[in-house]
Amino acid sequence: MLISGGRLRALWRLVIQYIAFRVLVTLLFSVLAVALSLTVSGGRSVVADSPAIPLASGVAGLVGAVLSVWLAGRFLDRRPFSDFGFHLGGGWWLDLFFGMALGALLITMVFFVELGLGWVEVVGAFETLGTNGPFLLSMLLPVAMYLCVGFYEELVSRGYQLKNAAEGLNYPAFGARGAVLLAWVLSSVFFGILHADNPSATFVSTLNIVLAGLMLGFGYVISGELAIPIGLHVTWNFVQGAVYGFPVSGFGPFGATFLATRQTGPELWTGGPFGPEAGLLAPIVMLIGISLIALWTRLRTGKVSLHSPIAEGPTIQTR
């Protein structure tokens, strides 16, 4: 049966939302490309390497994610948008700031370990990349792009996919907590697969991105909110690319970077052209990240346990 309880089953909701998301992103990026006047001269796009391209992609992803999740929530899930991890309040914002601090801390640990071992060399500072503007203005490009990416990837991967997968897996054999646990793992595997065709991706990078999905999703599965995952995702990417000049999931820094660096250590540990997420240092700091999220949650709430309501159906039906 495709329908249960007056709604499409979870698998079909997941498929429809994801297709809608991809279609919207493609259309929105095309519109932004035209708006940015992507002209062709001499058979070559004169702005093919413009730092505006990653920003356009990020904005398209953000708008596509919000629209597709809101529409899916209203017409397929029959739940309010806030149920996807946005029950805003003082605790939510506190968790967001913690996540941001944690993301910056973890990548800083990677940088200083590599620097101490002689695996990375600082070759410049306060550099602009592909822009003719001042440093601070150029820095707005990666700031805006990484904000967009951190928000929309967490909204889709954790807020929508993990939640719907948990609800669909909530059979008596698993129970609500078992369903959340299984959905956490499956959504993380899918997250890794989505990054498997990034430039310079390797088998190790894909496994590490799966682990990154587990780290990012951990804050969600123990709280039911996206505050920690969004904050962690945003600063992990931003500090990695725009502060220390590392590649981020196969994509080099753009717009501006506080430090220009060159990796000279073994690629097995540094990740090489894919960036730290393809190296063996990444799993270590990710496990530290999971531990610190657990410690923070224990200190703030007094407990650490899977948030079983993630696997429950909507209690408020939208009109």
N, C-alpha and C positions, 0 to 999 in steps of 0.2 A: 504493500500500500504506500502511495506517495504522501497521503495526508493522515495525520494523527492529531486528534484533539482540535480539529478545525484549522490546523496549520500544516504547511509542508513539513516533511520530516527533516531532521537536521542535515543529513547529507545533501539534500537538494537545496536547502537554504545556503549551505556553504558553497556549492557549485554556482548557484545563481549570483550570489554576492561577489564571488571572486571574478566571474566573467564580467559582471557589470563594472567592477573596479578596473579591470584591465582595459575594457573598452573606453571607459571614461578617461583614464589616464592617457591613452593613445590620442583620443580626440582633443583633450585639453592641451596636450603637449603640441599638437599640430597647430592649434589656434595660437598658442604662445609663440611658436616658431615664426608664424606669419607676423604676429605683433612685434617681434624683435627684428623684423625685416631681414630674414635670412636670405640674402641675395646671392646670386651665383655670378662669378666673374671669371672668364677664361676657363670655364668648365670646372671650377673649383669653388666650393663654398668658402667665402672669405671670412666667415665666422664659425667655421666648423669646430675650432678649438677654443671658442670664446668661453670665458668663465660664466657667461650668462646661460649657457646650455645646461650645466648641472643645476643651476637655480631654477630654470624653467621646468626641468624634470621633477625637482622637489616640490615645486608649487603645484604642478599637475598631479603628483601623487597625493599631496595633502587634500586638495579639493576633491579628487576622485575618491579617496578613502572616506572622507566625511560624508559626501553625497551618497555613496553606495551603502555605507553602513547605516546611515540615517534612513534611507529608503527601505533597505532590507529589514531594519528594526521595526519600521512602521507597518510595512505590508506583509512581511514574511514571519518575523519573530513575534510581532505584536507586543513589543516592549519599548519603553522609552529609551532614548539615547544614553541617558545617565546610567542605565543598567550595564553598559559596556565598559564600566570602569571609571565613571565620572561623577560619583557622589561627592561633590565638592564640599569642602569644609576646612577648618583649621588643620586637622590631621592630614588631609589629602595634600595640602600645600607643603606641610612639613616633610612628608614623605618625598614629595617632588624634589625639594631642596637637598634632602639626604641623597637621593638617587643621583642628582647632579654632582654633588661632592664626591660620591663614590666612583662615578665614571671617570672623573678627572684624576682621582687618586690611583686607580688601577692602571691607567695608561701611563701615568707618571712613574709608577713602579717599573713598568716595562722599559721606559726610556732610560732611567737611571741604572737599571741592571745592565742594559746593553752598553751604556756609556762607560760604566765601571769596568766592563769586560773588554772594552775597546772594540765593540761590534758596531758602533755608530759614531759618526764624526759630524760635528757641527761645522758647516761650511759657510754659513751666513745668518743674518738676522733681519727681521722686519722687511721681508721681501714681498714685492707684489708680483703676481703671476698672470700674465696675459691682459693686464689692464694698464691704462695710462693715467689712472687716478692716484690720489694719495693713499698711503697705507691704510689709514683708519676707514676710509670710504670703501676701499677694496676688501677689507676684512668683513664688511657687512654681507658680502656674497656668501662666504662659507657659513657665517652665523645664521643667516636666513635659511640656507639650504639644509644644514644639519638640524635646525629646529623642525623644519618640515618633515625630513626623513624620520627623525626620532619619533615624532608624533604619529605620522601615518602608518609606519611599519608596526608600531605597537598597537594602534587601533585595529588594524586588520589582523595581524598575526595572533595577538593575545586577546584583545578586546572582543573581536568577533569570532575568529576561527577557533581559538581554544575554548571559548565559552560554549559555542554551538556544538563542538565536538564532545565536550563533557556532557552536555545535555543529551546528545544522541547516544552516548555510551552508558548512560545511567540506567543500566539493567540491574535486576536484583543480584546477579552473579558478581557484579563489581561493587555495587553500592555507590553512593554519591562521591565519596572520597576516592574510591578506586577509579571512578570515571574521570575525575579531575586529574588524577595522577597519570592515567593513560593518555588523556587529551594533551596534557603538558608535554609528554614525551613525543607524541605523534606530531603535534604542531611544531615542535622544535626540529624534528626531522624534516618536515616540509619546509621550514624556514631555511635549513641548510641546503636543501635541494634547489631552492629558488636562487641561491647565491653560487651554485655550482658552475654556472657558465659565465661568471664574472671574469674579467681579464686576469690572466695569470693564476687562475684557480687551480688547486691541487686536491688530491684526496685528503691530505691533512687539513687544508683550509676548510673543506666541506665538513669534516668531522668537528673542527673547531667552531664553525658557525652553528652546528647543531648544539654544541655545548653553550655557545653564546645565547642561543634561544632558550636553553634551560635556565641560564643565569638570569636573563631578562624576564622570563616567565615566572621565576621563583617568587619575585615580589608580588606578582599578580595572584598566584595560586594560594598564597598565604594571607592575602588581604582582600581579594576581589576587586582591587582598584589598580588603575594604570599609572599612578603617580610615580612609584619607584621605577618601573620599567621605562617610562618616557624620560624621566630625568637622567637615568643611567645611560640610555641609548644616545641621547643628545650629546652629552659631554664626552662619552667614550669616543664617538666619531669626531667631534669638534677638536678635542685636545689631541687626538691622534693625528689628524690631518692639518689643522690650522695652527696648532701650537708647536708640535714637534716635527711637522713636515713629513710624517710617515704616509705611505699609501694607505687608503682606507678601503678594504675589501677589493683590492685590485685597481682602484682609481687614485691617481696621484693628487696632491694638493692643488687647489685652484684659488684664484682671487688674491689671496695673501696668506702668508704664514709667518708666525713669530720667529721660528727657527727654520733654517734650511739645513737638512741633514742628509748624510749619505751612509747607507748601511754597508758595512764591510765584513760583518761576521758571517758565520755559517747560516745559509738560508733555512736549514732545518730548524734552527732556533729563532732566527729573526723574522722568517716568513718571506724574505726577499721582496720581489716586486708586488706581491699581493698585500704585503704589510704584516704587522705583528699577528694578525688573526690567522695567518698560515704557519706560524712558528710554534715551537714547543713551550715557549714562555707563556703563551696565551692561556692554555688550560690551567696553568698554575695560578695565575692571577684571577681567572674566572672562578676557580674553586674558593679562592680567598674572598671574592666578591659575594658568592653565595653565603659563605660563613658570616660575613659582615652584615648582610641583609637579615639573616636569621638573628644575629645579635641585636641589631637595631630594633627589629620587630619585638623581640623579647623584652628589651628595655622599655619600649614605648607602650606595649599592650599587655605585657606580662605572660604572653604565650606565643608559641610558634606551632601552627597546625594548618593543614589544608583547609581552605575555605569552601566547604561543601556546597553552599548556596550557588556557587558558580554553575553547578550541574542541574540546577532547578529551572523549571519553566517560568515564564513571566507571571508576576502577581498582579501587574497593572497592565491592562490592555489599552493601547493607544487608540484614539478615535481618528 
